[in-house]
Amino acid sequence: MRNLTILLAGAALAAATAASAQTPAAPAAAAAPTLAAGATVYDPTGAEAGTVDSINGDLVVVSTGTNKISMPKASFGAGAKGPMVSVTKAQIDAAAGQAAAQQTAALKSALVVGAPVKGSGGTPIGTVKSIAADNVVVQSAKGPVAVPLNAFSAGQGGLTIAMTAAEFETAAAAATASAAPQ
């Protein structure tokens, strides 16, 4: 199951909201839905769009069974059956697939030898030394460290790994110690 963050906003959300406003099951503008983990989320036709997985601040993580996405609380209305969104399960999954393809393309473009690598907190860790099928060797101050390819993401800040610089240093030290001859 892919775990993606998709914020439905801008023209896509406005278009979907306008389309759903023409259906009788559209949420009332003033109605506040009851959102809780485990709650079923419905589309404008009353069909199931997913289930609330968790709530983190103003974001609601919805699982469609195929994808987990984050949507702003403002994307939800109160429908006849329960919490409702203005898009269908198929539209959510299509958007998730498109976002995954864009993320993959961005990572592929950013992941080049010599590219700087940062930890999840934004602290520089090192640079890409080499790239293999399943891992990337990061040249850090402590030496080269192989990192699984799936630990990387690319964003506006460049290449980031899914750990802080301190966690990276701890993991690199542990890997070096276990690889040392005894």
C-alpha positions in Angstrom: 0.0 0.0 0.0 1.4 3.3 -1.0 1.5 6.0 1.7 1.2 9.4 0.1 0.3 12.9 1.2 -2.1 14.6 -1.2 -3.6 17.9 -0.3 -6.7 18.4 -2.5 -6.7 22.2 -3.1 -6.8 24.8 -5.8 -8.5 24.2 -9.1 -8.9 20.4 -8.8 -10.8 20.7 -5.5 -12.8 23.7 -6.7 -13.9 21.8 -9.8 -14.7 18.7 -7.8 -16.6 20.8 -5.3 -18.6 22.5 -8.0 -19.4 19.2 -9.6 -20.5 17.7 -6.3 -22.6 20.7 -5.5 -25.0 19.6 -8.2 -25.8 16.3 -6.5 -28.4 16.0 -3.7 -25.8 14.4 -1.4 -23.5 17.4 -1.3 -22.4 18.5 2.1 -24.1 21.6 3.6 -21.6 24.4 3.8 -22.2 25.1 7.5 -22.4 21.5 8.6 -19.4 20.2 10.5 -18.7 16.5 10.0 -17.8 14.2 12.9 -14.3 12.9 12.0 -12.8 10.1 14.0 -10.4 7.2 13.3 -12.3 4.3 11.8 -15.2 6.4 10.4 -16.3 5.7 6.9 -16.0 8.6 4.5 -18.5 8.9 1.6 -18.5 10.5 -1.8 -21.2 12.8 -3.1 -23.2 9.8 -4.4 -23.2 8.1 -1.0 -20.7 5.4 -2.0 -17.8 4.7 0.3 -14.6 6.7 -0.6 -12.5 5.4 2.3 -12.0 5.2 6.0 -10.5 7.7 8.4 -7.1 6.2 9.4 -6.0 9.0 11.7 -6.2 12.7 12.3 -3.1 14.9 12.7 -3.9 18.5 13.4 -5.8 19.9 10.4 -5.0 16.9 8.3 -7.2 13.7 8.1 -5.5 10.6 6.8 -8.0 8.6 4.7 -7.3 5.0 3.6 -9.0 3.9 0.4 -7.7 0.3 0.8 -5.1 1.0 -1.9 -3.7 4.3 -0.8 -3.5 6.4 2.3 -3.8 10.1 1.6 -3.9 13.3 3.8 -6.7 15.7 3.2 -7.4 19.0 5.0 -10.3 18.9 7.4 -11.9 21.6 5.4 -12.3 19.0 2.5 -15.0 17.2 4.6 -18.7 17.9 4.9 -21.5 16.2 6.8 -23.4 13.9 4.5 -26.5 11.8 5.1 -24.5 8.7 6.0 -21.5 10.5 7.7 -18.4 12.4 6.7 -18.3 13.2 3.0 -15.8 14.4 0.5 -16.4 15.9 -2.9 -14.4 13.3 -4.8 -14.9 9.5 -5.4 -12.6 6.7 -4.3 -11.5 6.3 -7.9 -10.6 10.0 -8.1 -8.6 9.8 -4.9 -6.7 6.7 -6.1 -6.1 8.3 -9.5 -4.7 11.4 -7.8 -2.5 9.3 -5.5 -1.2 7.4 -8.6 -0.4 10.6 -10.3 1.3 12.0 -7.2 3.4 8.9 -6.9 4.5 9.1 -10.5 5.5 12.8 -10.0 7.4 11.9 -6.8 9.2 9.1 -8.5 10.2 11.4 -11.4 11.4 14.1 -9.0 13.5 11.6 -7.1 15.0 10.2 -10.3 15.9 13.7 -11.4 17.4 14.7 -8.1 19.3 11.5 -7.3 22.6 12.1 -9.1 26.2 11.5 -8.0 27.4 14.6 -6.1 24.0 15.7 -5.0 23.8 17.0 -1.4 21.8 14.9 1.0 19.9 16.3 4.0 18.3 14.6 7.0 14.6 14.9 7.7 15.3 18.0 9.9 17.1 19.7 7.0 20.6 19.3 8.4 23.2 18.3 5.7 24.4 14.8 6.0 26.7 14.3 3.0 26.6 13.8 -0.8 25.6 11.0 -3.1 28.8 8.9 -3.9 27.2 6.2 -6.0 23.8 4.8 -7.0 22.9 1.1 -7.3 19.6 -0.7 -7.9 18.5 -0.9 -4.3 20.7 1.5 -2.4 22.6 4.8 -2.6 26.1 5.3 -1.0 26.2 8.6 0.8 29.6 10.1 1.5 29.3 11.5 5.0 31.9 13.1 7.3 32.3 9.6 8.9 32.8 7.9 5.5 30.6 6.2 2.9 27.3 4.7 4.1 24.9 2.6 2.0 21.3 3.8 2.4 18.3 2.0 1.0 16.9 3.8 -2.1 13.4 3.8 -0.6 14.7 6.0 2.3 15.1 9.0 -0.1 12.6 11.6 -1.2 13.1 14.7 -3.3 11.5 18.1 -2.6 12.1 21.8 -2.8 15.0 21.4 -0.3 16.7 18.7 -2.5 17.4 15.1 -1.5 16.2 14.1 2.0 16.5 10.8 3.8 13.9 9.5 6.2 15.9 10.2 9.4 17.5 13.1 11.1 21.3 13.8 10.8 21.7 12.5 14.4 19.8 9.2 13.6 21.9 8.9 10.4 25.2 9.2 12.5 24.0 6.6 15.0 22.9 4.2 12.2 26.2 4.7 10.4 28.2 4.1 13.6 26.2 0.9 14.3 26.7 -0.4 10.7 30.4 0.3 10.8 30.8 -1.5 14.2 28.9 -4.5 13.0 30.9 -4.7 9.8 34.3 -4.5 11.6 36.1 -7.9 11.8 36.0 -9.5 15.2 
